[in-house]
Amino acid sequence: MQGVEQLRTKDPLDVTIDFFLTSIVGILIGVGVYFALKNLMQPPPRYALCVCLFAGFTLGGSLGALMRHRVQQKPRRNSLIAPMKEDLSPVSKIVLWMFLILGCVSLGGFLLK
């Protein structure tokens, strides 16, 4: 049977690992945003670094975990095992979207102030 795809629900552990690995990139971006703001504003507020780190952590982690299941690997040729698509459970999607909204609100509130 060609073209048959099986959906596998990701474990909460898989989602957590995806979240924390991609949040490292978000933290690095948050530090970059902080130093860019530091050069533009004199002096930045005391809580600016915390807000940038938190926003980078939540935005990077949630976007990475939400989009990770969409990335497909190329199936190997002559493989007996069919490639499996991974799907997130509804609870995982809700939690990740809440983190995404929380990061956007914290960064938006910081930039508006």
Backbone as a chain_set.jsonl record, in Angstrom:
{"seq": "MQGVEQLRTKDPLDVTIDFFLTSIVGILIGVGVYFALKNLMQPPPRYALCVCLFAGFTLGGSLGALMRHRVQQKPRRNSLIAPMKEDLSPVSKIVLWMFLILGCVSLGGFLLK", "coords": {"N": [[0.836, -1.179, 0.0], [0.719, 1.997, -1.013], [1.314, 5.309, 0.03], [-0.017, 5.294, 2.436], [-0.396, 6.693, 5.535], [0.422, 6.777, 8.931], [-0.845, 8.119, 11.901], [0.745, 9.197, 14.768], [0.472, 9.927, 18.11], [2.262, 12.312, 19.895], [4.277, 11.82, 22.776], [3.961, 13.354, 26.045], [6.508, 13.754, 27.061], [8.103, 13.884, 24.74], [7.119, 16.264, 23.629], [7.845, 18.063, 25.643], [10.644, 17.871, 25.563], [11.099, 18.844, 22.945], [10.14, 21.446, 23.365], [11.942, 22.539, 25.32], [14.439, 22.287, 24.05], [14.176, 23.926, 21.784], [13.64, 26.273, 23.06], [16.061, 27.149, 23.972], [17.256, 28.35, 21.784], [15.448, 30.448, 21.537], [16.0, 31.858, 23.904], [18.58, 32.757, 23.383], [18.011, 34.484, 21.262], [16.412, 36.29, 22.659], [18.339, 37.449, 24.37], [19.853, 38.724, 22.43], [17.958, 40.59, 21.497], [17.662, 42.103, 23.807], [20.229, 43.311, 24.074], [20.235, 44.762, 21.72], [18.143, 46.549, 22.221], [19.282, 47.814, 24.373], [21.295, 49.273, 23.225], [19.767, 51.06, 21.787], [18.037, 52.371, 23.601], [18.593, 54.506, 26.347], [18.935, 54.662, 29.751], [18.186, 51.109, 29.757], [15.204, 49.654, 31.246], [15.296, 48.04, 34.507], [14.138, 45.53, 34.59], [14.226, 44.647, 32.016], [15.957, 42.694, 30.887], [15.012, 40.345, 32.089], [12.396, 40.207, 31.061], [12.906, 39.985, 28.304], [14.316, 37.559, 28.246], [12.34, 35.795, 29.271], [10.303, 36.103, 27.346], [11.648, 35.228, 25.048], [12.138, 32.577, 25.817], [9.512, 31.489, 26.11], [8.297, 32.059, 23.611], [10.108, 30.956, 21.71], [10.229, 28.26, 22.556], [7.506, 27.38, 22.434], [6.795, 27.875, 19.739], [8.683, 26.273, 18.46], [7.996, 23.686, 19.403], [5.361, 23.498, 18.484], [5.669, 23.625, 15.708], [7.388, 21.575, 15.164], [6.289, 19.071, 14.653], [5.412, 19.342, 12.105], [7.532, 19.258, 10.419], [8.908, 17.163, 8.121], [10.796, 14.237, 7.703], [12.876, 12.933, 5.137], [11.883, 9.894, 3.758], [13.687, 6.828, 4.007], [15.141, 5.067, 1.302], [14.108, 1.883, 0.117], [13.113, 0.987, 2.54], [11.474, -0.947, 4.955], [9.721, -0.068, 6.813], [7.047, 2.077, 7.04], [6.964, 5.661, 6.713], [6.108, 7.636, 9.555], [3.744, 9.995, 10.553], [3.721, 12.533, 13.023], [1.536, 13.64, 15.531], [0.2, 16.196, 17.592], [-1.316, 16.05, 20.807], [-4.58, 17.308, 21.749], [-4.503, 18.607, 24.264], [-1.79, 19.201, 24.578], [-1.468, 20.977, 22.458], [-3.104, 23.114, 23.29], [-1.787, 23.952, 25.654], [0.712, 24.714, 24.593], [-0.076, 26.786, 22.865], [-1.033, 28.567, 24.762], [1.36, 29.252, 26.091], [2.614, 30.53, 23.949], [0.928, 32.762, 23.525], [1.233, 33.998, 26.02], [3.963, 34.7, 25.945], [3.909, 36.518, 23.798], [2.261, 38.525, 24.844], [3.762, 39.381, 27.065], [6.092, 40.375, 25.833], [4.95, 42.279, 24.147], [3.721, 43.997, 26.009], [5.973, 44.954, 27.294], [7.283, 46.345, 25.232], [5.424, 48.319, 24.671], [5.426, 49.881, 26.914]], "CA": [[0.0, 0.0, 0.0], [1.513, 3.196, -1.118], [0.642, 6.528, 0.441], [-0.708, 5.134, 3.713], [0.329, 7.355, 6.613], [-0.123, 6.515, 10.247], [-0.668, 9.234, 12.83], [1.177, 8.798, 16.102], [0.402, 11.05, 19.044], [3.524, 12.491, 20.605], [4.241, 11.74, 24.231], [4.256, 14.631, 26.708], [7.958, 13.864, 27.195], [8.601, 14.364, 23.45], [6.742, 17.678, 23.501], [8.663, 18.8, 26.607], [12.012, 17.921, 25.031], [11.063, 19.794, 21.832], [9.955, 22.785, 23.924], [13.138, 23.048, 25.979], [15.546, 22.412, 23.105], [13.992, 25.112, 20.943], [13.632, 27.479, 23.897], [17.444, 27.616, 24.087], [17.42, 29.296, 20.68], [14.66, 31.629, 21.892], [16.718, 32.619, 24.936], [19.678, 33.465, 22.708], [17.399, 35.595, 20.528], [16.008, 37.263, 23.672], [19.538, 38.186, 24.792], [20.179, 39.628, 21.316], [16.988, 41.691, 21.512], [17.988, 42.954, 24.958], [21.395, 44.152, 23.783], [19.841, 45.714, 20.68], [17.384, 47.6, 22.896], [20.196, 48.528, 25.252], [21.997, 50.255, 22.397], [18.819, 52.062, 21.304], [17.469, 53.13, 24.719], [19.565, 54.776, 27.4], [19.291, 53.283, 30.074], [17.008, 50.231, 29.717], [14.658, 49.344, 32.581], [15.981, 46.943, 35.21], [13.493, 44.251, 34.32], [14.239, 44.4, 30.574], [16.606, 41.421, 30.591], [14.105, 39.266, 32.498], [11.281, 40.146, 30.116], [13.416, 39.464, 27.031], [14.605, 36.131, 28.428], [11.083, 35.068, 29.402], [9.622, 36.114, 26.053], [12.387, 34.335, 24.162], [11.916, 31.207, 26.282], [8.161, 31.017, 25.798], [8.035, 32.124, 22.17], [10.935, 29.97, 21.015], [9.827, 26.905, 22.926], [6.177, 27.017, 21.943], [6.824, 27.801, 18.279], [9.452, 25.085, 18.071], [7.24, 22.467, 19.676], [4.187, 23.459, 17.609], [6.056, 23.424, 14.308], [8.27, 20.405, 15.038], [5.587, 17.916, 14.075], [5.158, 19.607, 10.689], [8.74, 18.992, 9.651], [8.949, 15.757, 7.728], [12.08, 13.75, 7.237], [12.799, 12.142, 3.92], [11.932, 8.457, 4.056], [14.814, 6.124, 3.411], [14.785, 4.17, 0.21], [14.12, 0.448, 0.394], [12.798, 0.771, 3.943], [10.269, -1.746, 5.143], [8.841, 0.639, 7.739], [6.465, 3.274, 6.427], [7.174, 6.868, 7.527], [4.968, 7.947, 10.424], [3.529, 11.394, 10.912], [3.458, 12.721, 14.438], [0.498, 14.625, 15.789], [0.134, 16.628, 18.981], [-2.617, 15.878, 21.444], [-5.247, 18.608, 21.931], [-4.054, 19.248, 25.502], [-0.47, 19.765, 24.299], [-1.654, 22.145, 21.596], [-3.657, 24.206, 24.102], [-0.736, 24.446, 26.546], [1.717, 25.405, 23.796], [-0.658, 28.049, 22.398], [-1.085, 29.472, 25.917], [2.71, 29.778, 26.257], [2.863, 31.461, 22.846], [0.184, 33.997, 23.817], [1.871, 34.616, 27.189], [5.195, 35.336, 25.486], [3.568, 37.685, 22.981], [1.722, 39.577, 25.727], [4.844, 39.941, 27.874], [6.958, 41.183, 24.978], [4.171, 43.445, 23.69], [3.574, 44.922, 27.13], [7.282, 45.586, 27.547], [7.597, 47.295, 24.178], [4.487, 49.438, 24.73], [5.664, 50.716, 28.098]], "C": [[0.876, 1.236, 0.0], [0.691, 4.399, -0.675], [-0.126, 6.416, 1.751], [0.157, 5.747, 4.802], [-0.376, 7.063, 7.928], [0.15, 7.727, 11.131], [-0.315, 8.682, 14.201], [1.121, 10.031, 16.98], [1.7, 11.117, 19.824], [3.3, 12.396, 22.102], [4.441, 13.13, 24.819], [5.761, 14.843, 26.891], [8.581, 14.372, 25.893], [8.317, 15.849, 23.266], [7.596, 18.533, 24.428], [10.096, 18.938, 26.111], [12.081, 18.902, 23.86], [10.971, 21.23, 22.336], [11.272, 23.324, 24.482], [14.329, 23.168, 25.035], [15.394, 23.652, 22.222], [13.923, 26.396, 21.769], [15.045, 28.008, 24.118], [17.733, 28.635, 22.99], [16.647, 30.579, 20.976], [15.329, 32.484, 22.944], [17.868, 33.395, 24.306], [19.158, 34.65, 21.903], [16.949, 36.683, 21.499], [17.176, 38.09, 24.182], [19.958, 39.16, 23.692], [19.247, 40.821, 21.26], [17.294, 42.652, 22.663], [19.161, 43.871, 24.646], [21.118, 45.127, 22.647], [19.049, 46.866, 21.287], [18.279, 48.444, 23.794], [20.97, 49.593, 24.469], [21.062, 51.362, 21.922], [18.29, 52.959, 22.425], [18.545, 53.346, 25.781], [18.835, 55.208, 28.64], [18.041, 52.402, 29.986], [16.475, 49.979, 31.129], [15.359, 48.135, 33.195], [15.404, 45.583, 34.854], [13.544, 43.868, 32.839], [14.867, 43.056, 30.228], [15.695, 40.255, 30.95], [12.954, 39.096, 31.512], [11.742, 39.564, 28.788], [13.745, 37.979, 27.128], [13.324, 35.315, 28.519], [10.343, 34.995, 28.074], [10.336, 35.207, 25.06], [12.171, 32.881, 24.519], [10.545, 30.695, 25.851], [7.88, 31.022, 24.302], [8.828, 31.067, 21.408], [10.499, 28.549, 21.298], [8.491, 26.499, 22.349], [6.144, 26.939, 20.423], [7.582, 26.573, 17.8], [8.684, 23.805, 18.281], [5.998, 22.365, 18.791], [4.556, 23.121, 16.165], [6.917, 22.184, 14.097], [7.559, 19.24, 14.366], [5.28, 18.124, 12.594], [6.361, 19.304, 9.811], [8.81, 17.498, 9.364], [10.355, 15.398, 7.293], [11.86, 12.948, 5.959], [12.814, 10.663, 4.288], [13.118, 7.807, 3.345], [14.324, 5.208, 2.295], [14.918, 2.723, 0.671], [13.881, 0.148, 1.869], [11.499, -0.011, 4.047], [9.257, -1.043, 6.028], [8.347, 1.909, 7.064], [6.735, 4.489, 7.308], [5.911, 7.198, 8.314], [4.918, 9.432, 10.673], [3.246, 11.465, 12.397], [2.435, 13.828, 14.603], [0.509, 14.958, 17.274], [-1.255, 16.373, 19.527], [-3.257, 17.255, 21.632], [-4.792, 19.339, 23.202], [-2.683, 19.895, 25.289], [-0.58, 21.014, 23.435], [-2.155, 23.346, 22.395], [-2.584, 24.808, 25.004], [0.315, 25.229, 25.761], [1.189, 26.741, 23.262], [-0.758, 29.053, 23.544], [0.293, 30.078, 26.189], [3.045, 30.801, 25.168], [2.177, 32.804, 23.096], [0.808, 34.739, 24.999], [3.17, 35.321, 26.805], [4.928, 36.572, 24.661], [3.068, 38.836, 23.851], [2.838, 40.208, 26.546], [5.768, 40.816, 27.029], [6.239, 42.428, 24.485], [3.984, 44.46, 24.794], [4.858, 45.643, 27.456], [7.573, 46.649, 26.496], [6.651, 48.498, 24.172], [4.788, 50.392, 25.872], [6.755, 51.698, 27.875]], "O": [[1.668, 1.466, 0.914], [-0.499, 4.488, -0.977], [-0.82, 7.357, 2.137], [1.314, 5.363, 4.971], [-1.603, 7.099, 8.02], [1.245, 8.288, 11.11], [-1.001, 7.804, 14.725], [1.671, 11.073, 16.623], [2.18, 10.111, 20.347], [2.275, 12.832, 22.626], [5.025, 13.997, 24.169], [6.235, 15.979, 26.878], [9.491, 15.202, 25.93], [9.174, 16.6, 22.802], [8.027, 19.618, 24.04], [10.694, 20.008, 26.228], [13.011, 19.703, 23.781], [11.634, 22.123, 21.81], [11.673, 24.441, 24.154], [15.152, 24.067, 25.204], [16.373, 24.345, 21.946], [14.126, 27.487, 21.235], [15.219, 29.189, 24.42], [18.374, 29.657, 23.234], [17.134, 31.675, 20.699], [15.241, 33.711, 22.89], [18.106, 34.552, 24.652], [19.794, 35.704, 21.867], [17.086, 37.87, 21.203], [17.036, 39.292, 24.406], [20.37, 40.285, 23.977], [19.687, 41.942, 21.004], [17.193, 43.869, 22.506], [19.104, 45.07, 24.92], [21.703, 46.21, 22.61], [19.25, 48.024, 20.919], [18.058, 49.644, 23.955], [21.259, 50.672, 24.987], [21.507, 52.484, 21.68], [18.114, 54.162, 22.231], [19.324, 52.436, 26.068], [18.088, 56.179, 28.518], [16.931, 52.914, 30.13], [17.223, 50.083, 32.101], [15.941, 47.314, 32.486], [16.129, 44.589, 34.826], [12.959, 42.858, 32.449], [14.359, 42.347, 29.359], [15.61, 39.281, 30.202], [12.584, 37.974, 31.169], [11.045, 38.736, 28.203], [13.482, 37.223, 26.192], [13.228, 34.251, 27.908], [9.815, 33.943, 27.713], [9.682, 34.487, 24.306], [12.035, 32.037, 23.633], [10.429, 29.602, 25.296], [7.282, 30.079, 23.783], [8.279, 30.365, 20.559], [10.409, 27.727, 20.387], [8.35, 25.393, 21.827], [5.527, 26.028, 19.87], [7.17, 25.912, 16.847], [8.713, 22.92, 17.426], [5.619, 21.266, 18.388], [3.821, 22.404, 15.486], [7.148, 21.784, 12.956], [8.17, 18.503, 13.591], [4.922, 17.171, 11.901], [6.225, 19.116, 8.602], [8.774, 16.678, 10.281], [11.02, 16.168, 6.599], [10.797, 12.366, 5.742], [13.674, 10.228, 5.053], [13.491, 8.189, 2.236], [13.227, 4.654, 2.358], [15.751, 2.4, 1.519], [14.394, -0.842, 2.39], [10.545, 0.241, 3.31], [8.072, -1.374, 6.006], [9.14, 2.715, 6.577], [6.738, 4.365, 8.533], [4.795, 7.059, 7.813], [5.937, 10.056, 10.97], [2.613, 10.575, 12.964], [2.471, 14.832, 13.891], [0.794, 14.1, 18.11], [-2.247, 16.467, 18.805], [-2.551, 18.263, 21.671], [-4.708, 20.567, 23.207], [-2.44, 21.005, 25.762], [0.132, 21.993, 23.656], [-1.684, 24.466, 22.198], [-2.476, 26.029, 25.111], [0.762, 26.286, 26.206], [1.932, 27.721, 23.214], [-0.589, 30.254, 23.332], [0.4, 31.269, 26.481], [3.684, 31.817, 25.441], [2.779, 33.859, 22.899], [0.903, 35.967, 24.983], [3.445, 36.419, 27.288], [5.632, 37.573, 24.796], [3.419, 39.992, 23.615], [2.871, 41.428, 26.713], [6.18, 41.888, 27.472], [6.83, 43.505, 24.41], [4.076, 45.663, 24.55], [4.841, 46.81, 27.849], [8.055, 47.732, 26.826], [7.03, 49.579, 23.72], [4.445, 51.572, 25.809], [7.079, 52.475, 28.772]]}, "num_chains": 1, "name": "protein.A"}
